[in-house]
Amino acid sequence: MLDLKNVSKTFHPGTVNARTALNDLTLHLDEGDFVTVIGGNGAGKSTLLNAIAGTFAVDCGSIAIGGQDVTRLPEYKRAALIGRVFQDPMLGTAATMQIEENLALAARRGQTRGLKWGITKAEREKYRALLQPLDLGLEDRLTAKVGLLSGGQRQALTLLMASLQQPKLLLLDEHTAALDPKTAAKVLALSDQIVAENHLTTLMITHNMKDAIRHGNRLLMMSAGKVILDISGEEKRKLTVEDLLHRFSLAADGEMLSDRAILS
């Protein structure tokens, strides 16, 4: 479902500020893989997601999603293949629009726009049914402005919108980092549920080692723009935070994880 081959990206090349964020990275994800990604500051985690999404062009290498080469496609043309949830709950939704209007935009993604009636009664009932399992009371607030929602409610809505059209690839970019622990746990549980029910191929960046171990079927650790650990199956199920720290210290040649990751 996702193939990166020898992908590299250097920012500010040829200057004193040159920084290699991705270094000849090769990565393959099978359909249905739920992969968590962890690493130190500047390891290349967010750059990896931005490269896949087409936020910027890579220097070399190729990127394919669902067998389609998207390496030279601009971001807006990749949007039909990708759903994405950002760290900031303010992104991913239109704050001045109603909940049902945001859902309608997500549902009509990639469709030709016309002059027919905005949201039908049948669609409204469908949105209510989609929101009800979230257990956030949003199904009774369809006409409320999204800007009035809490961070957790907005992330849950964004997650639902990102998966509504069942994209080839779901990108979760530290999507619980700005939430309190209780709300973060709820959004992560919802993420597990949506990924499993829709059999979505997913890449989730996190700074929390426990979450990286607990969620998904495969764990990647990045350092200096490369994958230095790739753990899956029974090996991942038996993994502990202590094991992960030890293996990172061996693989990263003395590099330190951020305090944020260690304290988590």
Legacy VTK file of the C-alpha trace (Angstrom):
# vtk DataFile Version 3.0
C-alpha trace
ASCII
DATASET POLYDATA
POINTS 264 float
0.000 0.000 0.000
2.975 2.314 0.582
6.412 2.078 -0.993
9.257 4.524 -0.433
12.480 3.748 -2.256
15.756 5.571 -1.562
13.980 8.783 -0.555
16.178 11.692 0.569
15.382 15.254 1.584
17.824 17.990 2.619
16.607 21.403 3.687
18.696 24.505 2.850
21.226 22.517 0.764
24.554 24.155 0.089
24.302 26.490 3.081
25.559 26.419 6.663
21.982 25.589 7.671
21.817 22.452 5.534
19.979 19.640 7.318
19.349 16.150 5.979
15.918 15.099 7.238
15.511 11.901 5.195
18.580 9.905 4.238
18.143 7.282 1.484
15.021 5.960 3.246
13.329 2.818 1.962
10.056 1.685 3.534
7.273 -0.751 2.604
3.822 -1.022 4.205
1.408 -3.817 3.403
-2.311 -3.155 3.098
-3.844 -2.964 6.571
-0.560 -2.301 8.390
-0.899 0.004 11.414
2.620 1.336 11.966
3.690 3.536 14.870
6.765 5.745 14.391
8.944 7.067 17.209
12.337 8.771 17.404
14.303 11.687 18.793
13.975 15.337 17.842
15.016 15.831 14.206
14.867 12.102 13.477
12.760 12.731 10.369
9.338 11.562 11.592
7.246 14.541 10.524
9.348 15.003 7.390
8.449 11.425 6.452
4.718 12.182 6.669
5.107 15.480 4.825
7.048 13.749 2.044
4.317 11.121 1.676
1.576 13.781 1.701
3.408 15.873 -0.904
3.862 18.932 1.306
7.236 19.351 -0.394
9.130 17.587 -3.171
11.794 15.059 -2.223
15.324 15.407 -3.591
15.484 11.864 -4.930
13.818 8.477 -4.663
10.237 7.404 -5.333
6.941 7.244 -3.420
4.028 4.989 -4.400
0.622 4.708 -2.733
-1.556 1.739 -3.620
0.714 0.967 -6.576
0.421 4.512 -7.965
3.617 6.539 -8.292
2.899 9.880 -6.602
6.486 11.148 -6.366
5.865 14.140 -8.633
2.193 14.686 -7.791
1.389 17.906 -5.899
-0.221 17.740 -2.478
-3.767 18.446 -3.658
-3.653 15.573 -6.158
-2.521 13.127 -3.456
-5.368 14.239 -1.184
-7.775 11.708 -2.720
-5.490 8.891 -1.552
-4.626 10.203 1.915
-6.444 11.060 5.134
-4.494 13.074 7.697
-4.918 14.201 11.289
-2.503 16.824 12.619
-1.140 17.501 16.103
-3.008 20.799 16.328
-6.751 20.206 16.915
-7.415 23.520 15.146
-6.272 22.011 11.834
-8.329 19.593 9.781
-11.708 21.254 10.360
-13.363 24.549 9.414
-14.021 26.306 12.728
-16.709 28.688 11.462
-18.741 25.913 9.826
-21.187 23.526 11.484
-20.354 19.929 12.403
-22.647 18.586 9.678
-21.131 20.975 7.129
-17.621 19.745 7.951
-18.764 16.151 7.568
-20.464 16.989 4.270
-17.218 18.490 2.945
-15.354 15.311 3.897
-18.051 13.094 2.362
-17.950 15.031 -0.928
-14.173 14.947 -1.197
-13.137 14.387 -4.802
-16.685 14.768 -6.138
-17.837 17.330 -8.677
-19.531 20.292 -7.024
-23.023 21.312 -8.150
-25.936 23.543 -7.175
-28.117 20.882 -5.549
-29.399 21.197 -1.970
-26.557 21.257 0.555
-27.258 18.511 3.091
-30.166 16.118 2.700
-32.202 14.590 5.523
-30.727 11.165 4.725
-27.193 12.538 4.950
-27.981 14.214 8.261
-29.183 10.895 9.681
-26.042 9.206 8.388
-23.827 11.782 10.122
-25.786 11.368 13.336
-25.241 7.585 13.176
-21.507 8.077 12.527
-21.093 10.448 15.479
-23.128 8.485 18.015
-20.474 5.779 18.705
-17.965 8.502 19.615
-19.936 8.998 22.840
-19.211 12.730 22.817
-22.754 13.998 22.349
-21.901 15.445 18.933
-24.781 13.627 17.241
-27.144 16.051 19.013
-25.111 19.123 18.023
-24.957 18.813 14.240
-25.592 22.514 13.698
-23.046 23.673 16.308
-19.990 25.539 15.020
-16.862 23.363 15.178
-14.948 26.251 16.766
-17.048 25.762 19.907
-15.838 22.181 20.435
-13.089 21.100 22.811
-9.722 19.929 21.473
-10.624 16.280 22.020
-13.990 16.653 20.297
-12.341 18.348 17.325
-9.683 15.638 17.010
-12.348 12.923 17.161
-14.325 14.738 14.446
-11.177 15.244 12.337
-10.349 11.541 12.653
-13.843 10.636 11.498
-13.592 13.058 8.568
-10.147 11.792 7.546
-11.402 8.201 7.360
-14.869 8.880 5.922
-13.859 8.175 2.320
-11.671 5.214 3.379
-8.373 6.571 2.011
-5.563 4.349 0.814
-3.405 5.716 3.632
-4.176 7.366 6.979
-1.483 9.639 8.466
-1.692 10.459 12.186
0.863 13.146 13.036
1.142 13.130 16.863
-2.618 13.638 16.846
-2.980 13.247 20.638
0.066 15.284 21.727
-1.952 18.442 22.462
-4.639 16.625 24.472
-4.849 15.825 28.168
-4.072 12.162 29.047
-7.709 11.085 29.492
-8.842 12.659 26.224
-5.744 11.360 24.417
-6.552 7.808 25.531
-10.105 8.175 24.201
-8.916 9.487 20.826
-6.343 6.670 20.569
-9.022 4.069 21.323
-11.164 5.648 18.619
-8.192 5.541 16.231
-7.772 1.803 16.873
-11.471 1.249 16.250
-11.632 3.238 12.999
-8.446 1.667 11.625
-9.639 -1.867 12.445
-13.204 -1.427 11.168
-12.102 0.120 7.868
-8.918 -1.947 7.471
-6.955 1.271 6.893
-3.228 1.289 6.250
-1.963 3.724 8.869
1.210 5.561 9.882
1.069 7.103 13.363
3.814 9.335 14.730
3.999 9.522 18.507
6.472 10.737 21.132
4.981 8.339 23.685
6.832 5.030 23.796
4.020 3.244 25.629
1.572 4.284 22.930
4.012 3.229 20.204
4.209 -0.230 21.777
0.517 -0.563 22.658
-0.967 0.429 19.293
-0.542 -1.009 15.828
1.048 -4.195 14.528
4.459 -2.724 13.727
6.825 -0.187 15.313
9.491 1.870 13.577
12.159 3.937 15.292
13.880 6.655 13.273
17.205 8.411 13.732
19.021 10.839 11.411
16.471 10.334 8.645
16.643 6.548 8.621
14.707 3.646 10.141
17.006 2.084 12.725
14.509 -0.325 14.314
11.619 -2.205 12.693
9.702 -4.396 15.138
6.516 -6.365 14.476
4.563 -9.499 15.350
5.304 -11.398 18.542
8.480 -9.401 19.075
6.439 -6.192 19.302
3.809 -7.735 21.575
6.507 -8.675 24.095
8.284 -5.325 23.877
8.639 -3.104 26.956
9.676 0.544 27.271
12.946 -0.567 28.880
13.646 -2.916 25.954
12.902 -0.143 23.487
15.200 2.330 25.235
18.001 -0.231 25.330
17.613 -1.163 21.672
17.510 2.491 20.684
20.745 3.227 22.542
22.443 0.336 20.737
21.101 1.210 17.283
21.438 5.006 17.474
25.125 5.034 18.393
24.769 7.071 21.565
22.089 9.477 20.333
19.566 10.457 23.013
15.819 10.416 22.772
14.095 13.686 23.647
13.051 14.313 27.256
9.490 14.380 25.969
9.720 10.778 24.793
11.531 9.537 27.887
9.182 11.237 30.352
6.177 9.848 28.497
LINES 1 265
264 0 1 2 3 4 5 6 7 8 9 10 11 12 13 14 15 16 17 18 19 20 21 22 23 24 25 26 27 28 29 30 31 32 33 34 35 36 37 38 39 40 41 42 43 44 45 46 47 48 49 50 51 52 53 54 55 56 57 58 59 60 61 62 63 64 65 66 67 68 69 70 71 72 73 74 75 76 77 78 79 80 81 82 83 84 85 86 87 88 89 90 91 92 93 94 95 96 97 98 99 100 101 102 103 104 105 106 107 108 109 110 111 112 113 114 115 116 117 118 119 120 121 122 123 124 125 126 127 128 129 130 131 132 133 134 135 136 137 138 139 140 141 142 143 144 145 146 147 148 149 150 151 152 153 154 155 156 157 158 159 160 161 162 163 164 165 166 167 168 169 170 171 172 173 174 175 176 177 178 179 180 181 182 183 184 185 186 187 188 189 190 191 192 193 194 195 196 197 198 199 200 201 202 203 204 205 206 207 208 209 210 211 212 213 214 215 216 217 218 219 220 221 222 223 224 225 226 227 228 229 230 231 232 233 234 235 236 237 238 239 240 241 242 243 244 245 246 247 248 249 250 251 252 253 254 255 256 257 258 259 260 261 262 263
